Amino acid sequence: MSNKEWPLWEVFIRSKQGLSHKHAGSLRAADEEMAIENARDVYTRRSEGISIWVVESKHVVASDPSDADSLYEPANTKIYRHPTFYDVPDGIEHM
Amino acid sequence: MKEVNLDELERKFQEKIDNDIKIEPKDWMPDDYRQTLIRQISQHAHSEIVGMLPEGNWITRAPNLRRKAVLLAKVQDEAGHGLYLYSAVETLGADREDTIDDLHSGKAKYSSIFNYPTLTWADMGAVGWLVDGAAIMNQVPLCRCSYGPYARAMVRVCKEESFHQRQGFEIMTKLAAGTPEQKAMAQDALNRFWWPSLMMFGPNDAESKHTQQSMDWKIKRHTNDELRQMFVDATVPQAELIGLTIPDPDLKFNEETGHYEFGEINWDEFWEVVKGNGPCNKDRVDARRKAKEDGEWVREAATAYAAKRKMRKAS
C-alpha cells in the first residue's frame, strides 16, 4: 500500500474576510476535492476559516536555508529603507 | 556541493537552540535530533489515534444527546490531533505509512494509558479529567519545543484540549453530586485511572534515558518528575472540591515545599504494560490493524476515482 500513498497537500486558510490566506499545515488526499474536504475537517473544526487553498506540496518551490545569508544580506545594509533612518525636526507630529 | 564541516554545523545548530531559534524542516539538524523527533512525534500521533478507542467505546452509550455530541466532538479532535502530528513527522522526511505500520507491528509504542479498559460511563469523566489533564501538562511545554512544526501542532492541540479536560471534570462533578451509586461509580473510575495517569509522565528522572539529551535540544522543557508533580499539585484539590478521594494513603501536603507528596508508583506494572502485557494492548493494536485493512477498499476506490476525474479533465 505504501507506494500507492496519496499526494501531500499544503493547506492555506483565510481566517476572515480582509485577511490573507495563511499556511495551516499539510495533509494527504487522493485529489484536490478530497484535499479541500479534509482540510475543512482537519483545520477548521472551530470556525478558523472562511476560505481554503490547497496546493500539492511538490509544486511548492522553496529557498534554501543555507543561502539565507547571501539572499537577505542586501536588505540588512539598506537601513535607509526604513522611516526611522531619517531625522524629523521637533514640532512635526505626523509624518 | 559546498564544503561543510560537521562540527561547525553542530555548533551552529546548538547555538540556535540555545538562543531559542526554532529549527525548521529544511534546516540542517543532527541525525540523532531528527531520529529522536521522528520517534517522539510518531508515538505521540499513535497515542492520539489509539486514544480514540477507549472513548469511542462509549459514544453509542452516552447517557444523553448532549454528552454524546460532546464525546463525538472530542474523539474527532483526537483524530485531528493525530493528523497534525503525522504531518509534522512527514516534515522530517519520515514516511507516514511506515510509521503507522510500525505501530501495527508493535515496533512503535503509544501512551500506555490507553491499554486500560473503560468499563463504565464514569471512565469518560476520569479519562477527560485525568488523562487529558496529564496530556495537557505534557503538551503545554511542547508548544515551546525547538522544532517548529511540532511546536505549531502543539499550539493547535493545546487550544483544543482544554475543552476535553473540562468536559471530563464536568462528568465527574455531576456523578460525584448524584446518587450514592453514581458517586461510587465516579470514585471507582478515579481509583482505576489515578495511578496509570501518574505513569503517563514516564519513568523517574533517574531511570529516563532520553531526558537529558531532549532537554539539551529543548525538545523537552521539564523532566518527567517535574511534570508529574505539577499534575498532582493541580489535580488533588480538584478531587477534594468534588468530594472524591485520591486512592493514595501516602498522599499528603507538605507545607514547607508547597507540594503534595505521593506514594510509590508501581513501576513493575508500568513496564509490563509498556512491554505489551497490559489489559488491552492486543485489542488496541488489533483494532487499528483491522481499521486499516477494512478501509483498504475505500482508499483504493478514492484513488481510482481521482484518476478517473483527472482523465476526464484532460480529455
Boltz contact constraints between the chains, C-beta under 6 A:
constraints:
  - contact:
      token1: [A, 2]
      token2: [B, 97]
      max_distance: 6.0
  - contact:
      token1: [A, 5]
      token2: [B, 97]
      max_distance: 6.0
  - contact:
      token1: [A, 25]
      token2: [B, 87]
      max_distance: 6.0
  - contact:
      token1: [A, 26]
      token2: [B, 87]
      max_distance: 6.0
  - contact:
      token1: [A, 30]
      token2: [B, 302]
      max_distance: 6.0
  - contact:
      token1: [A, 30]
      token2: [B, 303]
      max_distance: 6.0
  - contact:
      token1: [A, 30]
      token2: [B, 306]
      max_distance: 6.0
  - contact:
      token1: [A, 31]
      token2: [B, 306]
      max_distance: 6.0
  - contact:
      token1: [A, 42]
      token2: [B, 80]
      max_distance: 6.0
  - contact:
      token1: [A, 42]
      token2: [B, 83]
      max_distance: 6.0
  - contact:
      token1: [A, 65]
      token2: [B, 26]
      max_distance: 6.0
  - contact:
      token1: [A, 65]
      token2: [B, 27]
      max_distance: 6.0
